[in-house]
């Protein structure tokens, strides 16, 4: 046995040395249906790049999911959020495959997970089986596709990662058959003045220009005047397309040329998960917040540490009175490519810099490469080094509270500026009673109409929270218990012909902290579908025929509690 494990370990070690060469025929498909994608690798998502392929499952749950090669199950996760039900299989060639949003596991894995859930008395669990203790073969059925976690519809989220560092790689490198003969679409180009003395068509604000064309060839119409002065940057709105679907996808490669010289290139082959949030510097974050359009910038801010840039200096200096010919080329993995060409004319607008008076504003200069602290009456703000992507003139103000708050509203800059790391916000309030403190939390807003729970911990008269968004912050009270709404159970319900007990649970502010369901005082597995506020207990062999009592206790984040209880017959 020792000799076997030693041999296996050496085999893993030797094969990992060759893992830089991506195997094209080593893996089989995770499904036995044709592969059509609803999302691809590197696609732009909120706060992250997409780490794998979203494979369509013909609009239904329950498609058979297979291990793509020999290996062992190294991780199993059950969560109402994110990946939902997920399986990780480590393979002897240096890669790990990931299958998520699953409906259910195969019987063997299900039994292991269920036993662990009952042992921990928790639905949400994560297991790390010992290496080789749960081996699988290539083509072995390991699960069924579903819609669990943060999924927006039935599909299989599928990844291939380097086992050594957990970096996701583009699964299409590995030879999976996906039809793609369609060239990318290009929607628009945005031109950015990059300092106070730069202008686009006479203004110091970014200007967006619609691209016209089709089938890989686009231009900015001649009637669009592209006159610029000073230091200028560019951004592009573009998506990829694939055969047989109407979905939009991310691009593999984007290049920008200036007078036929390559000045910027990005290519997404792999990335580290901790880098994902840099996407908020990669895109025009303000444009995205205001319009939901994602403009990929071709210049890199000082605090952006993404590894996808092959050339970073996508800026030009237009102070020579000459024409500057620009050309974007965007392409996918199958070498389908599209271009958009345009010319910018360097001019002297002879504009006097408009230096707005800042005397009446509370503005603090905050460098991106150091810790920044703001101390005001009743407020302390700490922003760690590396949280800002660029040097920032930070604006602060304070306004009266609302009927939903028990403090003033403290406005921390604006929600159009992204943060990479969490900042600490502390608010002082000496007027609250001990009971009120026990029900208090920090909330955030962008408009004083919608409020979002941030949480908070008290230290004397100060409540603080770590958060990652600028905006308005205040203290609010949550004194309302969570709401439990039975779906198919009621007092003395006849459940003989029912598959499950289902209910909905919601909270008005602080959010659901915990729930506990029991039958006759014994804990049961209640599956939580957070996106639909749904709790379900699927009857199993633990519930015998006869009379039973069901009880559900739900608590929110500040300790408010609700209880639902009903007898039923099974």
C-alpha positions, 0 to 999 in steps of 0.5 A: 500500500505504501509503495502504491501511494509513493508511486502515485505521488511520484507520478503526480509530481512528474506529470505536474512538471509537464503541465505547462503543455496543455493536453488537447486530448486528455479530457472528455466532455463533462456532458454527453450533449453538444456543448453550447455556451451561455458564458465563456472564460474571461467574460466580464462580470460584476467584480470578477472575470468569469473563471470557466465555461457556462455550458447550456443544459438544454434549459433543464436540470438533471443532465448527467455530469461526468468526470472529465478524466481519472482523478480523485474528489478533492473538495465538495461544497454545498452553499446557497450562494456562489457556486452552489453545489460543487465538486472539485476533481484533482487529476494526475496531470496537474489540473483540477476540474470544477463542476458547479451549480449542481442539482445533486451528487451521485449516490456515493458522494451524496451519502458522504455529504449528507452524513457530514451535514447531519454531523455538523447540523448544517446545510452549508458545508465544505468537505476536503476528502483525503487524497485518493480516498474518493477516486473517480474514473474518466467518464464516471457519473459524478453529479447532475446539472442544476441551478443551485447557488447564484445561478441565474438559470439551469446550466453547468459552470465548468472550470479547469484550474492548475492544481499547484496554484488554483489559477483557472485557465481557459477550458477551450485550450484543452480541445473541447469542441465548441463551434465558433465561426462568428466574428466579434461585434464592436459597439463603440469607442470611448476617448478619454482626456487623461489630465486637466489639460487634455480635451476631446472635442473641446471638453475635459470629459470622456466622449463615446463614439458609436462604431458602424460596420459588420462582419469584422470591419468597423469604423467611426463615421466621418461625421464624428469629429475626433479632435483631441489635445494633450494626453489621451486614452482609449476604451472599447465596447466589444463582445464575442459571438459563437455559432448556434447561439445568440449569447454575448461572450468575452474576448480573448485578445484586444490590441490597439495600434497607433500609427500602425505601432502596437501600443496596447494588448491584453489577453486572458489565458489564466488569472488568479482569483485574488486579482478578479476585483481589478476588473473594476479598474480595467473597465470604466467603472463610472460608465458601468454604474451609470449605463451598465455598459462595460468599456474596457480601457486600453490604459492601466491605472497605477493600482491595477495589478492584473496580469492580462496586459502584454502591453500597458502604455495605451496612451498617446500625446496629441500636442503636435497638430498631426493626425493620429491613426488608431486601430483596434483588433479584437479576436477570439480563440478561433482567430475570428477577428474584427477591427475598428479604425479611426483617426484623431486630429491633434488640435490646440483648443486654447481652453483655459483650465477650469479650476473649480473652487474647492474651498467650500468642499471638504476634499482630501488628496489620497494617494493610491499607494499608501494608507489614508485616514479621514477623521471627522466629528462622529466618523472615522474612515481608514482606507488601506494601502492598495484599496485605491486604483489611482490617486483620488481627491476624496470628497466628504460631506454630512447630511441629516438622517432620514426616518430610516436612520438614527444618525446623520448620513456620512457621504464618503466620496461617490459610488462611481469610484471603485475600491479594491480592498475593504475600508473601515467605517466607524460611526460614533453615537452616544444617544442609543440605549443598550437595547438600541445598540443591540439592534443597530447596524451600519447601512449604506445608500447611494440615494437616501431611498434604498438602504443596504445592510453592512453590519457592524461591531460596537466598541463603546459608543463607536460602531464599525464595519469593513466594506468595499463601496463608497457612498452614504453611510449611517446607523439604522435599527432593525427591530423586526423579526424575519418573516416565515411564509409556509408554502405547503405546510399548515397545522395538522397538514396531511403530507403523506403524498408530498415530497417535501416541506417548503417555506419562504424566509425573508428579512426586512433589513439586516438579513438572515443569519441562521435557520434551524428546522427540526421534526420531533426535535431532531435536526433535518437538512433544510436546503436553502435557495437564497435567491428565491428565499426558499427553504425545503426539506425533502422527506427521507428515511428518517421520518417514519409514518405517523404524526410529527411536529415540524419546527423552524427557528429563523434569526436575523443578523441582529438577533431578532427571531421568528418561530413557526411550528405545525403538526403534520401527518406522514 
